Amino acid sequence: MTTERREPATTADERTMLEGWLDYHRETLAWKCEGLSDARLRTPAVEPSALSLLGLVRHMAEVERHWFRRMLADEPDDVAGPLYCGDEDPDGDFHVTDADTWQEAYAVWQGEIEAARRHAAGFGLDEVSRGRHRRTGERYNLRWIYTHMIEEYARHNGHADLIRERLDGATGD
């Protein structure tokens, strides 16, 4: 697998640019994981942290699912509930085991990205989510969700860059 990253056109309209930067950051995370064994992808960044590249991919699958399926489209928990997290382990996405594989995590993550694209296609940037925040009752427009997702990926791609450099010395923007 060779991941190609494409920055959006510098003169794109707002939606194309937001979607383009989100895809760029999705591609960046995949690129940071490229060519590593499952064991390396499960390797924590630094003790005592459980943060690993595989954990980041699982986390982003959870984040994609939460914002696009649960918040934007208001899919119920029995359809779009948490994938790896639960009451007994709220950070289960980051807690990988020897049984967890890149193939499974990548397939789940890509499935959530496709679901996100499908749901987002049905909304304008100013349209508010069907779902509401559990504690505050707030709704979010698609523009806010896209911006938040870009921020979320950018932050975690910084983590991924440091983890990858620690694992094998590979660096890059």
Order of alpha helices (4+ residues) and beta strands (2+ residues): alpha-alpha-alpha-alpha-alpha-alpha
